[in-house]
Amino acid sequence: MDADSDLLLSLYRAAMSRPTDEFQDYAIRLIRPRLRFASAIWGAGYFSDAGMHPALVPIATRTLEIDPEAIGYWKTINRADKIIPIVRNGPWTTFNFHAPTLFAGKEDRVMRDYACRFGRQSYLCTALSTKASTVFEWCSLYRPDPDDHFTESERKDCQRLMEHLCEALRINRLTHHTQVTVPETEGEADGVDALATCAGELLSAQEGFLTMCRRQWTDFDGRRLPSGVTLQLVGSGCGKYRTRHFVLHARPIADLLWLRADAPERDAALAPRRMDAAALFAQGYTYKGIAKMLGVAPATVRNQLASCYRELGVSSRAELKAKLEHLASAPRQ
């Protein structure tokens, strides 16, 4: 048996035998000797039309020897990342990037510094989903030395292996019927997320989401939402389900559901600090201007406004302004 066959056999054996929450890490480590990378990310996320979140919000991200600070910081600057549109427009194609070359312009300084600081000088990056889908899955392999380029042969090898990694993950999820659990993200305590099929099968979920579900439904197995809950979320048109312990919101993304669980009081009214940020933003102030007036960081303002957009069901500054004016004029109970 040659090395290639041995690697693929190990990959598919692991897909059948390893729990889903271990498999992605194992698969990345399995191909590491073949492609000789220092660190890696295999993640999934969605693009936000509202623009209040970073353009790409990772969920179910599996990292290998990645500084946690790198993930958080990238989320604040990824609108400047030229790699995202390139990769998204070339699904199932592995691209070979050299950060000092790609980010050579004056306008690219933030990305150039980021690549140097966190050891992302040479990339192999592959989009593992279609261009039309709002859900975006990708895998990136990194080398920290700017003179240690990936070769064209390695790029082709990576592209072929990515197809096997995705097929193996699909088999793994079908075999174990379980979700990938990811840790809570610091600074995003306004709710917890999950990704599910329209039949209610959880593909990915933050631990806080699973904890809320277990508290509400004693027979919840961590794999699937109760059928009645799924039916209301999908069939009611309102995309909301109230329980004793939380309010579940659903938003369709392609053929999947992006789920968010909020504490009941969060659904009732905006917290005063977020209302202040929303009111200033509706008046035309920038993130930096609002941050200065409220004495907080611009990133905090961004998170507050993201929560406002989500809770009020709006997707633009104009809609936000109209919604706030409606709430202000509504009679108090």
N, C-alpha and C positions, 0 to 999 in steps of 0.2 A: 504494500500500500504506500503511495507517495505521500509527501507532506501535505499537499493540498487536500487530498481525500481524507487524510487523518484529521485535519483541522475541521472540515465540514462535518465529518461524522461526530466529532466531539461537540460541535455546535448544536446539531440536531438532537443528540442524546441529552444534552443539557436542557434543551427546550422541553423535552418530555419529562425530565426528572426534577429539575430545580424549580423552587417556588418563583412566582412571577416577580416578587419584589427583590429577588437576588439575580434574576437571569440577565438583565441588561448589563449590570456590572461585570458579571462573569463573561459575557460575550465580548465586551470591549477588551477585557484582559486577555481573552483567548487569541484575539487577532493582533495583540500588541507586538509580539516577537516578529510577526510577519511584516508589519509596516513601521516598526521602530519609532513610535511616537512617545512624547514625554507626558502628555495629558490629553484628556478627551472629554467631550460632552455629547450625550445622546439625549435629546430632549424633545418636548412637544409644547405647543402653545397656540395662541390665536392672535389675530390682528384686530385691533380696536378701531372701529370707525369713529368713535367719539374723539379719539386722539388724546384722551386724558391719561391713559396708561402709556407706558413705552410702546413702541410699535409692535413689539413682540414680547409677550409675557410668558415666560417659561412655566411649565407645569410638568410634573413627572420627569424632571431633569435628573439624569444620572451622570455623575462626574467622576473622573479618575484623576486623582492628584491635582485637583483644581482648587486654588485658594478661594474659600467662600466669599471673600471680599470682592473677588473678580466678578462673580455672578451679580451681586447687588449693584456694583458700580456700572457694569455693562448695561443693566436695565435702565440706568439714568442717561446713558449716552448713545444707545443703539440706533437712534434716528440718524446718527452720523455714520453708521456702519455701512459702507458701500457693498459689503459682501451679501447682506440680506436680499436686496432686490436681484442681484445676479443669480444667487442660488435658487431663489424662489421661482425665477423665470426659466430655470433649467432643471426641472424635477428629474430625479434619478440619474443625474449627471454629477460626477465628482469633479469639483473644481480645485485647482492647485493655486493657492494664493501666497504671495510674498509680501508681508505687511509693509516693510520699508518702501517697497516699490508702489504698491497699491495706495498707500496713504502718504504719498510724497508731497502733496500739495500743502500750501499754507493753511487751507481750510480743514485739512485732515490732521492737524496737530494733536487733537484730543485722542483720536483713534491710534495715531502713531505712538504716542506716549503710553497709551493703554496696552498696546501690543508688546511694547518693550518692558513695561513694568510687570506684566503678568505672564511673560514667557510665551506669547502667541505670535511668533515672528514668521513661521511657516505653517500654512494651513492645508489640510485636505478637508473639504466641506461638501456635504451631499444633502440635498433636499429629498426627504423620503415620503413626500406627499405631492399631490397634483397642484399645479399653479392656480387652478380655479378654487381650491378649497381654502376656507378661512382658517381651518385647522392646519397647522404647519408642524411637521416633524422633521428633524434634521440630525445629522451626526457630524461632529467636527473633531479632527485629530490635530494636535499641535506639536511643534518643535520650538524650543526657546532660542536657538542659535540662528541668527539671520543668514549665516553662511551655510547652514545645513538644510538645503532645499530638498523637498520631495521630488523624486524623479517622475518622468512621464510613465515609466513602467509601474511605479508605485501608485500613481494616480489611477491607472487602468485596473490594477489589482484591487485597489480600494473600492472602485465603482462596482466591480463584480461581487466583492464580499458584502457590500451594503445590501444588495438584493437578498442575499442569504440571511443576513442579520434580521432584516424585516420579516422575512418569511418565517424564520425561527421564532421571532417574538409573537407572530400571529398564532403559530402552533402552540406556543407556551401558554398564551392567554386562553385559547380554546381548551387546552388540556386541563388547566387548573381552575378555570372559571373564576378568576380573582382579579383584583385591581392592584395597580402599583401604588404604594403608599409613599408620599413624599413629606418631608418635614415642613413645619410652618415656616413662612418667610418673615423674617424680622421686619417690622415696620408696616405690615399689612394685616393688622389685627381687626379690621372692620368686618371680616367675614372669612369663611373658609370655602374652598372650591373643590369641585369634582368634575370629571368628564365621564359621560355615560352614553350608551346607545339609546335610541328612542324606545327600546324595550325595557329600559331601566337597568341594564347590566353596567356596573361600574368598571370603567377601564382605568381610571386614575382618580385618586382621592387624597386630600390632605388628612392627616391624622385627626385634626379637630372635627372635620366633617364626619368621619366615621364614629367619633366619640358622641357627637350629637345624635346621630342615627341610633346608636346602641342605647342611648338614654331614652329615646322616644319609643323605639320598637324593641321589645325584649327578645324577639326571635330574629332580629336582624343578623344576617350571617356575613356581612361585609362584602357580599358579592352583587346583590341586586336590591333595588328599592322595592317596597311593597307594590304589588300590581295596581292597587287603587290609587296610589300616589302618582305613579307613572301615567296612568290613564288621565288623571286630572291635569297634570302638567302638560301633557301632549295634546289632549283633546279639548281642554277648556278654552284655550286661546289666551288666557290671562298669564300663563306661565308662573303661577304662584300657588304654593300650598302651605297653609298655616298648621303648625302643630303646637303642642303645649310648650315645647322647649325652644323652638326656632321657627323661622319663616324660610321656606325653601323657594328659591327663584330659579327658573329655567330659561335659558336662551338658546334657540336652535343655532347650531353652527354646522353648515353642510348637513350631513346625515346624522349628526351627533347632538347631544345636549350638554351645554356648559351649565353646571349647577353651582349655586352659591347659597350657603346657609348663614342666615343672619339671626342674631338674637332678636326676640319679638320687639323690644323697645327701639331697636334700630329702625325697624320697619315703620314704626308709628310716626316718627318725626325726626328731622335732622338734628343732630347734636348742635348746640349753640356755636361751637367753634367752626364746625363745617358750614353752618348757615352763614356765618360771617364771611367765610372765604367764598362761598357761592354768590352771595350778594355783591361782593366787590368784583368778582369775575364777571358777573352779569352786567356790571356797570362799565366794563371795558378795561379793567386793570390787568396787568400782566402777573405771572407767577411771582416774579421778583418784587414787583410793587406790592402785591398782597403780603408776601412774606415779610417785607420790611415793615409794613403797617401793623401786622399781627405779631411780629417778633418771633417768627418761626423760620425754618429752613424752606427754600423753594420746593424741595422734595416732599416736605410735609404738606404744603399747599397742593401739590400735584395729587397726592394720595387722598386728601380731603375732597378735592373736586371729583376725582374718580368715583368716590363713594357717593357723592351727590348725584352725579349722572346716573349711576346704577340705581340708586334708591328712588329717584324721581322719574326714571324711565325716559330720560332725554338724551339726545346725541349731538347737540350743538349749543353754542352760547345763546343763540336766539331762543331756542326751545327752553333752555334753562331760565332765561329772563322771564319768558311768558309763564312758566310754571311757578316761579317765585311770586310773580304778580298775582296769579290766581290764588295761591295759598294765602297771600296777605289779605286779599279781598274776601276770602271765604268766611262765613260767619263762624265764630268760635262756639264749640259745644259746651 
